[in-house]
Amino acid sequence: MDLNLSTEERQFRDELRGWLEANVPKDWPAWREKPLEESFEYLRSWQRKLYEGGWAAVSWPKEYGGRSATLMQQAIFWQEMARLEAPPMVNALGLGLIGPTIIAFGTESQKKRFVPKILSAEEIWCQGFSEPNAGSDLAGLQMDARLDGDHYVVNGQKVWTSYGWIGDWCELVVRTDPNVPKHKGLTVLLVDMKSPGVEVRPLRQMTGESEFNEIFFRDVRIPTANVLGQVNDGWNVAVSTLMHERGSYGARLHLIFKRAINRLIELSRTLQRNGRPAVHDALVRQKLAQCYAEIEIMRLNQLRAFSRISATGIPGPEGSIQKLFWSELNQRLQQLAQEILGPYGQLEKGDSLAVDNGLWAYGYLRCRGNTIEAGTSEVQRNIIGHFVLGLPRSY
Ligand SMILES: Cc1cc2nc3c(=O)[nH]c(=O)nc-3n(C[C@H](O)[C@H](O)[C@H](O)COP(=O)(O)OP(=O)(O)OC[C@H]3O[C@@H](n4cnc5c(N)ncnc54)[C@H](O)[C@@H]3O)c2cc1C
């Protein structure tokens, strides 16, 4: 792909840069260190501001609140957000995976009803896919949905549902036909999380936070008008969501990783190692440089994924390369941070000696989940092996 910006792309970048310079909140660094539960409303109003400026999802069609921007412009958007260290958008799953799936599979009235409120963060979305016995093997899920007039009655349990505690709506995969091969009996429903019979129980993670949850459904009635796509074609709808998740999420993360490596370089200029600043240690320099280069590789891989989407209109299995790379890269980055920071890096938020108020201790613990969420590394390698390289299936 051509990485030089066209005149139109430069104009887009300059307009965006001007808007961001005028609007990125100056007090973000103070908020960044707070837990998501506390900063949630702050981040929601930041997303609302982006939405009002027309910047919340630039590549989405104009009629649904986007700018019909090219994917190259989308990449420029994330780069500029990273350059100015702008806060992230809070409706991450709505913007990154569920909104694009509704645009691709939804009826006109579903698109009009749901998409603007995803963009404005008025309604936060969560993704109800995994169950206690169906994670990697998503098609094996059991959540039961029986048709009763113009409603489905849903019973069962989901688990690991990120944003379940704050979710207004859920993209839920259910089994509508238990008598056909497992991939063929699934349906996706758009579920109001305030429906009677929905119970959300937060799960405590090793980071101390409760980002994800168990959700129990007991005789929850969901209108058939909320079926997304076709009944019993839920596998295709769900895979489309997963491909968006794997293919585009890295663009957002580039912002975070770039900030982390820059901060680590800054810290290693002052932190002592063997009697002199760590940055003079040959091994530390090598590792920092390696990590910096890998973050750049991640950005270029993302452009390749965008390039593929521009050509075909949909994200492909190549997104798994990106997912595998960013999740393992973050673990290398956090490991390096711990090596450089020493025991102080393990101190948690609130400890007066903790480096960056415990940000690194948090990052180290949280990154373990990266190679599990959105499909484990083994699953990504299986997808790359079979669908990208054309190797025989492993099972
Ligand atoms: C931080 C985080 C956030 C999450 N958020 C959500 C969310 O919002 N919504 C949601 O629905 N889910 C979410 N999940 C769940 C996630 O999608 C699952 O944990 C994941 O798909 C793995 O499923 P599992 O935990 O059941 O593990 P299993 O599928 O039981 O896997 C166990 C082990 O076996 C390996 N394995 C399984 N099958 C194969 C195979 N065919 N070949 C090789 N190895 C294999 C796996 O790689 C893994 O190491 C989240 C998970 C995490 C960690």
The ligand as a Gaussian input file, in Angstrom:
#p B3LYP/6-31G(d) Opt

LIG

0 1
 C       -9.743000      -9.763000      29.903000
 C      -10.776000     -10.607000      29.214000
 C      -11.907000     -10.014000      28.689000
 C      -12.892000     -10.800000      28.082000
 N      -14.022000     -10.188000      27.615000
 C      -14.997000     -10.946000      27.066000
 C      -16.226000     -10.336000      26.633000
 O      -16.418000      -9.112000      26.747000
 N      -17.184000     -11.129000      26.139000
 C      -17.021000     -12.491000      25.995000
 O      -17.935000     -13.141000      25.506000
 N      -15.878000     -13.090000      26.382000
 C      -14.860000     -12.355000      26.922000
 N      -13.695000     -12.970000      27.351000
 C      -13.585000     -14.431000      27.269000
 C      -12.611000     -14.945000      26.208000
 O      -13.132000     -14.741000      24.908000
 C      -12.342000     -16.409000      26.500000
 O      -11.719000     -16.493000      27.761000
 C      -11.468000     -17.053000      25.450000
 O      -12.140000     -17.162000      24.235000
 C      -10.957000     -18.442000      25.877000
 O      -12.022000     -19.251000      26.267000
 P      -11.980000     -20.046000      27.656000
 O      -11.585000     -19.075000      28.722000
 O      -13.237000     -20.797000      27.796000
 O      -10.754000     -21.063000      27.529000
 P      -10.781000     -22.473000      26.769000
 O      -11.453000     -22.308000      25.464000
 O      -11.296000     -23.501000      27.701000
 O       -9.239000     -22.704000      26.506000
 C       -8.349000     -23.264000      27.505000
 C       -6.991000     -23.460000      26.853000
 O       -7.068000     -24.411000      25.786000
 C       -6.551000     -23.849000      24.592000
 N       -7.340000     -24.315000      23.442000
 C       -8.694000     -24.373000      23.346000
 N       -9.060000     -24.826000      22.129000
 C       -7.907000     -25.040000      21.432000
 C       -7.629000     -25.503000      20.108000
 N       -8.601000     -25.839000      19.253000
 N       -6.319000     -25.581000      19.724000
 C       -5.323000     -25.249000      20.595000
 N       -5.522000     -24.812000      21.859000
 C       -6.803000     -24.720000      22.278000
 C       -6.699000     -22.349000      24.762000
 O       -5.773000     -21.648000      23.955000
 C       -6.418000     -22.171000      26.250000
 O       -5.045000     -22.117000      26.483000
 C      -12.700000     -12.209000      27.970000
 C      -11.550000     -12.804000      28.476000
 C      -10.590000     -12.024000      29.111000
 C       -9.356000     -12.693000      29.652000

